[in-house]
Amino acid sequence: MDKKQVGAWVMFDFANSVYPAVIVSVVFQIFFIEGVVGNEAGEGDALWGWAVSISALVVALSAPVLGAIADRAGVRKRLMGFYVGMCILGVTLFTTITPGAIALAFVLFLVANIGFESCLVFYNAYLPDIVPPAQQGRVSGIGFGVGYAGSALGLVLAIPLGQNDMLWAVWLMVAAAFLVFSLPSFLYLPKDEPGEMTVAQAARWGLTSFRALWQEVLSLVEMRRFLLAYFFYIDGVLTAIYMASTLASTTFGYEQTELILLFLGIQIAALVGAFVMAKPTDTLGPKKVVTGVLGLWIAIAITIFFIESKMAFAVVGMLAGFGLGSIQSASRAYMSRLIPEGRESEMFGFYALCGKSSSVIGPLIFGQVALLTGGNQKLSVMSISVLFVVGALLLQRVADPRVEAAA
């Protein structure tokens, strides 16, 4: 391994992780819902949901095509740079948003979030290029661990600025962090090499050959099986994380400050999970690690039903954070081992497609169970365990790259 390349790749995880913690999860979300739109009748919540969903849909539909263009035209780093710049520009322009500027805030968030989510497709695609299979789990885990450290640091810096009505400084801090800490990636990651097509040819092919792209994935048996399993279990994981705040506040009575502290604790637990399970992903194989962590997620979903206190919920939340960091890291390493050479960006585009489009079944189950049980959120969370079970069972059909390599 080239240590400079690996270090630059890991540093990008730190660079991009400040954004989701500060913008999507806490500070900008609250500012948008309560400060820009207003939430007297739930209109702020509704518009925020639309903004997040639309940006996720755009990324889900475009990621496979953009990945194919990057591979065939040899423009991975240029596309990654374009979307990083798009995110930074959007966040910087948050400084122009004032209360009541709903359309401006909505559009700028779409620009920033689409840029953020899209750049990760090309970033992830570098992992199998710069790290041998036997060490991809360790490096992926280090990346996620460093990333969660970035999330925690971003929140620590942003919260006092927000409390002192210096939101403009929060937005500039996030943009500056992304810009400064992503520079090593553009300096040291492998340069773009000429592809088999020009950019124009690859763009035309990608836009007119989505069916052919799907057929490429379907022809790879292990890839197809893994993405199907990932679709289900990551839906359960994301649903649990997305619903954690409403569960904590509604069922367990957490106040806003307590929620922020809980979220910080979850970030730290996720950091620990990513680091602790990094080496076992290589030594035991990603299949065993993901299967074991899914067992932890099933236990968490069931345990929620039986606990009553805030302290007990905080403990379960820390376990969920551990499970979040470890399953994300091991899943990325598993995916990287299944990709045929030369199709990294394209396949990670489908990885993004499954990750973004999967978050439909889980919230539907959660909402319908809550509706049918008179708002019993504990039972709703427990019902999510079916997604972990289905994902774990489907995963057993996927070959373990470590076993195959040994053979």
MIVOLUM-117565 format. One record per residue (C-alpha): residue in one letter; x, y, z. Coordinates in steps of 0.001 Angstrom, whole numbers, padded with zeros to 6 digits, always signed. Each point is the difference from the previous one (the first is absolute). Layout:
REM residues N
AXYZ;...
//
This chain:
REM residues 407
M+000000+000000+000000;D+001034+003576-000646;K-000258+001558+003471;K-000601+003491-001390;Q-002919-001223-002092;V-001538-001933+002876;G+000482+002908+002399;A-001584+002407-002481;W-002935-002385-000526;V-000569-000319+003763;M+000227+003771+000428;F-002848+000441-002490;D-002232-001963+002381;F+000838+002601+002659;A-000659+002835-002473;N-003433-001145-001113;S-001300-001132+003406;V-000392+003479+001482;Y-002744+000750-002536;P-002556-002742+000824;A+000333+000465+003766;V-000329+003793+000016;I-002177+000631-003059;V-002248-003020-000476;S-000352-001311+003562;V-000003+002969+002358;V+000696+003698-000610;F-001233+000734-003535;Q-002919-002402+000391;I-001245+001930+003067;F+000693+003359-001702;F-001907-001034-003141;I-003006-001463+001829;E-000401+002577+002731;G+001872+003108-001170;V-000677+000104-003738;V-003329-001789-000478;G-001652-000112+003423;N-001517-003136+001444;E-003234+001038+001674;A-002034-002510-001987;G+002832-002325-000992;E+000702+001761-003303;G+003716+000279+000769;D+000276-003737+000655;A-001871-000723-003238;L+002199+002232-002175;W+003167-001349+001575;G-001171-003528-000755;W-000600+000981-003625;A+003442+001605-000286;V+001798-003059+001376;S-002076-002424-002096;I+000419+001904-003265;S+003767+000289+000409;A+000241-003724+000841;L-002108-000890-003052;V+002187+002089-002325;V+003144-001686+001326;A-001539-003487-000159;L-001011+000400-003648;S+003154+001752-001189;A+002739-001851+001922;P+000218-003141-002210;V+000089+002085-003180;L+002612+002409+001366;G+002079-002925+001242;A-000073-001595-003436;I+001032+003298-001607;A+002891+000349+002460;D+001299-003511-000766;R-000374+000143-003781;A+001320+003529-000492;G+002623-000046+002757;V-001373+003060+001826;R-000550-001313+003520;K+002048+002642+001798;R-001438+002818-002107;L-003569-001055+000755;M+000851-000398+003681;G+001445+003531-000006;F-003052+001390-001773;Y-002387-001366+002622;V+002218+001031+002917;G+000009+003531-001423;M-003769-000171-000451;C-000473-000885+003677;I+002406+002677+001225;L-001682+002646-002170;G-003455-000941+001256;V+001050+000116+003665;T+001850+003303-000460;L-003138+001546-001501;F-001946-001021+003119;T+001297+003337+001340;T-002514+001749-002299;I-003021-001811+001501;T-002295+002073+002213;P-003191-000970+001879;G-002802-000460-002508;A+002323-000626-002987;I-001471-003462-000422;A+000615-000491-003732;L+003642+001140+000269;A+000696-002244+002992;F-001685-002956-001691;V+001987+000366-003241;L+003347+000627+001695;F-000442-003063+002208;L-000750-002101-003101;V+003195+001302-001634;A+002113-000697+003090;N-001462-003412+000808;I+000098-001331-003554;G+003633+001136-000218;F+000859-001682+003286;E-001701-003332-000699;S+001276-000202-003588;C+003672+000615+000800;L-000028-003038+002311;V-000618-002313-002979;F+003371+000913-001511;Y+001764+000182+003344;N-001060-003547+000972;A+001093-001273-003417;Y+003653+000766+000846;L+000105-002584+002812;P+000557-003092-002191;D+002468+001989-002127;I+002367+001028+002780;V-000379-002771+002618;P+000560-003753-000506;P-002988-002226+000897;A+001653-001366+003142;Q+000105+003471+001565;Q-003133+001668-001354;G-001998-000685+003155;R+002616+001648+002196;V+000347+003074-002212;S-003768+000328-000453;G-000426-000176+003773;I+002679+002622+000597;G-001725+002245-002545;F-003382-000274+001687;G+001586+000413+003439;V+001804+003178-001035;G-003232+001151-001648;Y-002010-000386+003195;A+002705+001965+001805;G-000592+002753-002555;S-003742-000127+000652;A+000487+000313+003752;L+002508+002850-000357;G-002299+001807-002413;L-002866-000150+002482;V+002201+001162+002880;L+001045+003049-002039;A-003442+000715-001475;I-002208-000176+003086;P+001442+003042+001863;L-000017+002038-003226;G-003649-000879-000541;Q-000905+000850+003583;N+001584+003455-000485;D-001985+000678-003200;M+003085-000321-002184;L-001453-002443-002507;W+001871+001693-002836;A+003217-001093+001724;V-001319-003571+000256;W-000615-000191-003748;L+003433+001447-000823;M+001653-002386+002474;V-001603-003018-001692;A+000950+001225-003481;A+003576+000785+001058;A+000443-003391+001683;F-001165-001820-003124;L+002283+002100-002230;V+003162-000172+002106;F-000120-003645+001060;S-000980-001295-003455;L+003027+001615-001700;P+002378-002930+000767;S-002340-002334-001898;F+000261+002074-003161;L+003765+000304+000402;Y+000904-003627+000720;L-002739-002369-001206;P+000717-001615-003395;K-000351+002335-002951;D-002690-000523-002602;E+001159-002175-002885;P-001405+000214-003540;G-003038-002248-000338;E-001383-002102-002792;M-002410+002808-000927;T+000028+003774-000074;V-002067+001783+002648;A-002686+000825-002589;Q-000148-003608-001210;A-000136-001362+003554;A-002743+002470+000924;R-002109-001007-003011;W+000580-003671+000747;G-000839+000380+003666;L-003200+001950-000633;T-001283-002432-002616;S+001218-003310+001464;F-001423-000197+003507;R-001482-003402-000814;A+003419-001222-001118;L+001477+001258+003275;W-002573-002005+001953;Q+000794-003075-002074;E+003693+000390+000850;V-000826-000119+003703;L-002450-002881-000385;S+002626-002016-001877;L+002284+000149+003054;V-001633-002595+002252;E+001745+000844+003283;M-000368+003737-000561;R-003721-000416-000719;R-000531-002077+003127;F+001977+002390+002194;L-001832+003112-001212;L-003353-001679+000641;A+000997-000883+003569;Y+001466+003482+000502;F-003245+001572-001229;F-001943-001602+002848;Y+002398+000226+002925;I+001190+003552-000690;D-003676+001038-000193;G-000421-001290+003538;V+003161+001748+001213;L-000892+003359-001579;T-003598-000201+001227;A+001186-000618+003560;I+002392+002964-000162;Y-002515+002339-001674;M-002709-000852+002540;A+002302+000156+003035;S-000632+003683+000695;T-003798-000221-000134;L+000100-003181+002109;A+002274+001646+002569;S-002082+003175+000274;T-003503-001477-000276;T+000301-003300+001867;F+002877+000653+002394;G-000418+003745+000583;Y+003389+001297-001163;E+000334+003791-000178;Q+001859+001733-002859;T+003309+000367+001872;E-000193-003622+001109;L-000623-001039-003617;I+003123+001814-001176;L+002091-001655+002714;L-001512-003380-000881;F+000877+000549-003667;L+003571+000909+000950;G+000238-003187+002031;I-001275-002042-002928;Q+002659+001551-002264;I+002731-000971+002458;A-001401-003535+000314;A-000094-000270-003814;L+003653+001083-000095;V+000864-002778+002468;G-002003-002549-001992;A+001732+000900-003260;F+003467-000270+001578;V-000635-003140+002083;M-001505-002022-002856;A+002477+001177-002651;K+002589-002745+000499;P-002554-002824+000527;T-001518+000940-003374;D+003287-001050-001591;T+000855-002946+002257;L-003467-001561+000331;G-001416+001297-003267;P-002653+002682-000573;K-002803-002560-000223;K+000465-001220+003575;V+000351+003545+001326;V-003126+001299-001762;T-001986-003068+001087;G+001101+000416+003604;V-000803+003728+000058;L-003443-000721-001471;G-000537-002299+002983;L+000834+002985+002226;W-002519+002162-001882;I-002730-002622+000462;A+000725-000079+003741;I-000109+003827+000163;A-003364+000189-001787;I-001511-002567+002383;T+001567+001501+003144;I-001558+003410-000717;F-003428-001514+000684;F+000894-000901+003588;I+001865+003063+001292;E-001563+002993+001766;S+002639+002499+001150;K+002052+002623-001814;M+003200-001577+001275;A-000917-003413-001387;F-000865+001581-003347;A+003368+001811-000006;V+001819-003317+000534;V-001934-001622-002852;G+000731+003083-002112;M+003742-000440+000565;L-000291-003642-001093;A-001868+001164-003093;G+002798+002477-000716;F+002555-002815+000297;G-002099-002064-002411;L-000324+002934-002410;G+003728+000612-000319;S+000926-003663-000317;I-002678-000981-002519;Q+000681+002981-002269;S+003737-000698+000008;A-000310-003760-000557;S-002636+000456-002728;R+002248+002368-001962;A+002904-002441+000295;Y-002252-002910-001072;M-001209+001956-003019;S+003523+000978-001066;R+001072-003668-000082;L-002803-000963-002371;I+000624+002666-002666;P+001652-001011-003291;E+003034+002092-000895;G-000771+003122-001998;R-003632+000280+001131;E+000517+001464+003487;S-001924+003270-000437;E-002826-001683-001880;M-000510-002679+002647;F+000228+002447+002883;G-002645+001965-001879;F-002325-002979+000399;Y+001120-000268+003629;A-001199+003593+000457;L-003203-000811-001893;C-000820-002820+002416;G+000930+002084+003030;K-002118+002992-000997;S-003013-001787-001439;S-000214-002577+002778;S-001279+002485+002580;V-003611-000577-000994;I-001041-003294+001553;G+001302+000711+003512;P-001736+003362+000575;L-003187-001484-001480;I+000123-002920+002464;F+000797+002356+002871;G-002852+002366-000842;Q-002624-002652-000662;V+000764-001945+003179;A-000158+003240+002008;L-003332+000832-001659;L-001495-003438+000651;T+001187-000116+003630;G-001078+003477+001060;G+003461+001571-000270;N+002014-002785+001656;Q+003472+000957-001247;K+001692-002799+001936;L-001954-002589-001937;S+000765+001900-003201;V+003736-000226+000656;M-000238-003691+000852;S-001801-000630-003290;I+003009+001410-001856;S+001951-003099+001055;V-001654-001905-002852;L+002195+001994-002425;F+003147-001088+001846;V-001156-003620-000058;V-000764+000091-003735;G+003308+001729-000751;A+001970-002494+002095;L-001661-002986-001669;L+000606+001390-003496;L+003621+000732+000894;Q+000653-003684+000672;R-000434-000622-003749;V+002940+002301-000804;A+003457-001539-000312;D+002555+001101+002582;P+002927+001621-001893;R+002416-001043+002745;V-000937-003672-000313;E+000276+000148-003787;A+003398+001684+000218;A+001267-002702+002394;A-001234-002718-002363;
//
